[in-house]
Amino acid sequence: MVQQILGWGSLAIAVIAGFVPIPMVLLILLVIGLIGGFMNPLEDVTTRIAYYVLAAALPAIANNLDAIPVVGMYLNTILDNIAVMIAGIAIANFVLAFYNNLTASNASTSEE
């Protein structure tokens, strides 16, 4: 339930910020993404990699939307905002995977 609230809330913030300037919106979206990533870690490696690729590629894709007259600028801003939230999720999952890898290697060396 909390994950759905974070997801829909961040999407609403990203869309609203596409039309109305909100102070520190990128920081807000990053923190929401970090919270969501730590609360609901992605266990599947393939899904985690997809988030990494999407976080890196979505801003480049969004920049191409500026060529669309009238709405391109707004679509670019909205997708950039969503990419920041996805980057927060990807960072949180990277940190968790890295931590789990370190703790697993420490557990195996202490048993020897």
C-alpha positions in Angstrom: 0.0 0.0 0.0 2.8 2.4 0.9 4.7 1.6 -2.3 1.6 2.4 -4.4 1.2 5.7 -2.5 4.8 6.6 -3.1 4.6 5.6 -6.8 1.4 7.5 -7.6 2.4 10.5 -5.4 5.8 10.8 -7.1 4.1 10.5 -10.5 1.7 13.3 -9.6 4.6 15.5 -8.3 6.5 14.8 -11.5 3.6 15.8 -13.8 2.6 18.9 -11.7 6.3 20.0 -11.7 6.3 19.7 -15.5 3.8 22.6 -15.6 4.3 24.5 -12.4 7.8 25.2 -10.9 8.1 23.5 -7.5 11.2 24.4 -5.4 13.6 21.5 -4.9 11.3 19.1 -6.8 14.3 17.0 -8.0 15.4 16.5 -4.4 11.9 15.5 -3.3 11.6 13.0 -6.1 15.0 11.6 -5.4 14.2 11.1 -1.7 10.9 9.5 -2.6 12.7 7.1 -4.9 15.3 6.3 -2.3 12.6 5.6 0.3 10.7 3.4 -2.2 13.8 1.6 -3.2 14.8 0.8 0.4 11.3 -0.2 1.5 10.7 -2.5 -1.5 14.0 -3.8 -2.8 14.1 -5.4 -6.2 15.2 -9.0 -5.7 15.4 -10.0 -9.4 18.7 -9.0 -11.0 17.1 -8.5 -14.4 14.6 -6.0 -13.0 17.4 -4.2 -11.2 19.4 -3.9 -14.4 16.3 -2.6 -16.2 16.0 0.1 -13.6 19.7 1.0 -14.0 19.3 1.3 -17.8 16.1 3.2 -17.6 17.6 5.7 -15.1 20.5 6.3 -17.5 18.6 6.3 -20.8 15.3 8.0 -20.0 16.8 11.6 -19.8 18.4 11.1 -23.2 15.1 9.9 -24.7 13.3 12.7 -23.1 15.6 15.3 -24.6 14.5 14.2 -28.1 10.9 15.1 -27.2 11.8 18.8 -27.4 11.4 18.6 -31.1 7.6 18.2 -30.7 6.0 21.6 -31.0 4.1 23.0 -28.0 4.1 19.9 -25.7 7.6 18.6 -26.2 9.1 20.8 -23.5 6.5 19.7 -21.0 7.0 16.0 -21.9 10.7 16.3 -21.5 10.4 17.9 -18.1 7.9 15.3 -16.9 10.1 12.4 -18.1 13.2 14.0 -16.6 11.4 14.2 -13.3 10.4 10.6 -13.5 14.0 9.6 -14.3 15.2 11.2 -11.1 12.7 9.2 -9.1 13.8 6.0 -10.9 17.4 6.9 -10.3 16.6 7.1 -6.5 15.1 3.6 -6.7 18.2 2.3 -8.7 20.6 3.9 -6.2 18.8 2.4 -3.2 18.8 -1.1 -4.8 22.4 -0.8 -5.8 23.4 0.1 -2.2 21.3 -2.8 -0.9 22.7 -5.3 -3.3 26.3 -4.1 -2.6 25.6 -4.4 1.2 24.1 -7.9 0.8 27.1 -8.9 -1.3 29.6 -7.6 1.4 27.7 -9.2 4.3 27.5 -12.5 2.4 31.3 -12.5 1.7 32.0 -11.6 5.3 29.8 -14.5 6.5 31.6 -17.0 4.3 35.1 -15.8 5.3 34.3 -15.9 9.0 33.1 -19.5 8.8 36.4 -20.8 7.6 
